[in-house]
Amino acid sequence: MQALSPEQYGRLRQLADAWTRHHFKAAKQEPHFNPRLGVDALCFQPLGDELLGALITPLSLSLAMLSQDPEALPPDVGATRRVALPSGDYWFAAERLEPGLGFWRCQVLDDLSDVESLQQASRLAQQLMERVMTSDDG
């Protein structure tokens, strides 16, 4: 896996921080909110002009794609797209966290209430990315 640049890591931090600003308060009201988890963008790697990886929140684990270019227009909210990855095709929906910052998300797990720690969540993210980026052909 290719190491990311400081700018790319900065984009991922922007994503996690924006999710926290815009969703954390409401997330705390959800019955499956996990107070042991924070918001983190993990295991990202370049995929064309975008970064693909796992987004962990106290509510869910998702595949996420974010443009590497901070000047790129964010996707239109509600738009969907199919992305072919080595393990198969995945449907992503566009989300916008704030003006100028949107991303594509494919929710994989919608309840992380039984995850015991940040370390366990990180392992889940790693396993997700290993499976997604490995061909089913063998």
N, C-alpha and C positions, 0 to 999 in steps of 0.2 A: 504494500500500500504506500502510495506517495505521501510524503510529509507535506503538510499545508504551510503556506506562507503566513507571516504575521497578519497581513491584510485579510486573508481568508479566515483566520481564527477570530479576527475582529468582527467580521460579518456574522460569524456563528454566535459570538457573544451578544451582538446586537439583537439577533433573533431571540435568544433566551431572555435577555433583559426586557425586550418588548412584550414577549408573551407574559412575563411576570407582571409588568405594569398594567397590562390590559385584561388579564384573565385571573390572576391569583386570588383577588378578593372574592370573586364569584365562585371560583373553584373550591374555596374553603367551605362553601355552603353545600357542596355536593356530598351525597351519602358515602361515596367511595373515595373521597379525598384522603390521600395518604400524607400525614404530616411529617413522615420520615424522609420524604423526597422533596427535592427542589426541581428547578427547571434547568435542563442541560442539553446541549447539542453535542452528540458524541459520534465517534467513528465516521466522520465525514471524509469523503474523498471526491476529487474532481470527476465529473461526468459531463463531458462536453463543456459548455459555458456555465454549468451549474455545479453546485456541491450537493452530494447526496449523502445522507446519513440518518441517524436516529435522533428523534426529539423525545426526551423524557420529561414528563410533567407529573405533578402529584396525582393526576387523573389517568394518564394514558401513555402508551408507547406508540410512536408513529414513525414511519419513514417520512423524511422531509427533504425537499429540494429547494435550494435557494440560489439565486443568481450570484455569480462571483463578482459581478459588476454593480457597485452601489448606485450607479447612475441608470441602470436598466429599469424600465417601467415595470412595476409589479403586475402580476397577473390580475385579470378582472375577477373580482369576488364572485364565487359561484361557478366559475368555469371549471371544467374537468378535462383531464387528459390521461391517456393510457401511456405508460412508460414500459418499454421492453427492457427487462433486466435479465441477467443470466439465468435466474431461476424461473422466469416467466413474466407475464404482463401484470402490471399493477395500475389501479386507477387512483389518481391523485386529484384532490380538489383544491382550488385556489383559496387562500386566506390572506387577508390584509390585516396587519397588526397596527399599523400607523401609516400616515402618508409617506409614500416612498419605500415602504418595507412590506412586501408581500412574499409569500412562499407557497409551495405546493405541499400538501400533506396527504398521506395515506395512513389512516389509523389502523394499527395492527392489534393492539390490546386496549380495551376501553375501561379496564379496571385493574389498577395496580395496588389495591388496598392490602393485599397479602405480601407485598414486597417488603422485606425486613430492613433494608438499608440502601444507602446510595451505592455501595459496592455491588450489591445484588442487582440493582437496576442497571448499573454499568455492564455487568456480565450479560444481562438480558439484551442490552443494546448491541453488544459485541456478537452474541449468538444470532441475533436478527440479521445483522449485516453480513455475517459469514454465510448464512443460509440464502439470503437474497442475492448475494454476489457469486454464488456457486451454481453452476448449471445442474439441472435435474438429470441431464444426460449421463452424468457420471464421472 
